[in-house]
Amino acid sequence: MSQKTADFLIVGAGSAGCVLANRLSADSSKKVILLEAGGRDVNPWIHVPVGYFKTLHNPHTDWCYKSEPDPGLSGRSLDWPRGKTLGGSSSINGLLYVRGQKEDYDRWAQRGNRGWSYDDVLPLFKRSESHESGENEYHGKDGNLSVSLIRAKSNISEAFIDAAVEMGVPKTNDYNGEKQEGAGYFHQTARNGFRCSSAKAFLNPAKKRPNLEVLTHAHTECLLFEPTDPKRVIGVRYLRKGQAHEVMLNPGGEVILSAGAIGSPQILELSGIGRGTILQNAGVEVRHELPGVGENLQDHLQIRLVYEVNVATMNDAINKFMPRMGIGLNYMMYRKGPMSLGASQVCIFAKSMEGLETPDIQFHFQPLSADKPGIEMHPFSGITSSVCQLRPESRGHIHISSPNAIDYPKIVPNYLSATADQLCAVRAIKFARAMTRTKALRPYVVREHVPNNNPQTDEELLKCAREISQTIYHPTSTCRMGKDDMAVVDDRLRVHGISGLRVADASIMPDIVSGNTNAPTIMIGEKASDMILEDRR
């Protein structure tokens, strides 16, 4: 068994892990090792924005998790893609740059998490960012992460924005600015028409530093502990090419778990940290009782409505050879057109009912349609109006069922188990349908393809939501930050009751943010790196 040593050992080269590797290795006196269970980001489709169609559900780049059959979804099991490569899910996601609402972070701070208010984290968002529109009160221009404007628009997309305006939603050019509410085009984590993943933005500039070592195909088995102090982490054991290896910490060093909302609680439980009964049932000896590990799972559930329209969409171009070749040529020559697009074109943050202070639903509009990403387009001119609830109240859990690190944990989202979520799902479908009846959009719509049974009553609409909803790939909160008995980390991301160990990824969110989760996770990496360096002084 080989053995290495490090001052900082980061597990997971995803959205937060790559940030940590960059920031912590900036001090040349500190040895940093980054372990990634996936491979290098060499697949060319990773770097083309529309390439997520090729990397999702691809076992070389996606862990291809599946949730357990869910009663809230009529017993269906959903695909749960997670990035299996340098950059993690930032290498296979839809490139959409969304921070969430100011109020999200203020709620975190109001729960006793010092330093996590919006005013605290805004400078970190700005530090990361190099925005195409330049620097202002809300955006940075000198950061590692390139954020760009959409490089392809269409008449049907403009009609979708105008339809939202008819519904009372203001137009916006910046939903990450003063207020989130509005309808406009998404901003993308892209640079010159290429994906700007966390690996490209943060890891690549640091790779040549002699004090940073990046190990791919290194699957973490468990944490290692001090024999005389069973609650002090001193290293990690991992598998690589079928062989077990260890990384041991230098005195004063730390392990930082950045393996995501699935991987981080899994590693904790495999190491004996979690709810005792769950660990014992899985065949793992209990080292430290921490009942919140793997609990509090939250995710955004999208209701994808599909319409046939009477104008050409990307379906027409992709389904025909010559137009498809034209799309490829346009991208090769100018880095523009449909291949420069992320998962969606138009973003709408709206209020589904009167009396709300902030938006509670988000639309992802696509000028294309398919049964799900990564498969063939529908044979007609189609658009997708996907709507999700921003702050679901349903809570699930993720837990191991065996002591083997290679075995996937069981994912139980409990979608639509909360009454508030059920009511919001019905309102969201009604809002989406009402948009198709506006003056702006009605002339284009031929028919509703999904749902295909014309549900009308609230009971029928809820049944529809249970039957057609899909995850939008935003799992969070399984190692929740807080001070109560169910919290896993404190406000400095240290695991309660364990020394030498932090968690820094989407799993620490007390509650899911009101929007896509990649940008907030990168911010968490920035925040964690600052706190780690401060605590070393």
Buried (B, 14 or more C-beta within 10 A) or exposed (E): EEEBBBBBBBBBBBBBBBBBBBBBBBBEEBBBBBBBBBBBBEBEBBBBBBBBBBBBBBEEBBBBBEBBEBEBBBEBEBBBBBBBBBBBBBBBBBBBBBBBBBBBBBBBBEBBBEEBBBEBBBEBBBBBBBBBEEBEEBBBBEBBBBBBBBBBBBEBBBBBBBBBBBBEBEEBEBBBBEBBBBBBBBBBBBBEBBBBBBBBBBBBEBBEBEBBBBBBBBBBBBBBBBEEEEBBBBBBBBBBEEEEBBBBBBEEBBBBBBBBBBBBBBBBBBBBBBBBEBBEEBEBEBBBBBBBBBBBBBBBBBBBBBBBBEBBBBBBBBBEEEBBEBBBEBBEEEBBBBBBBBBBBBBBBBBBEEEEEBBBBBBBBBBBBBEEBBEEBBEBBBBBBBBBBBBBBBBBBBBBBBBEBEEBBBBBBBBBBBEEBBBBBBBBBBBBBEBBEBEBBEEBBEEBBBBEEEBEEBEBBBBBBBBBBBBBBBBBBBBBBBEEEEBBBBBBBBBBEBBBBBBBBBBBBBBBBBBBBBBBBBBBBBBBBBBBBEEBE
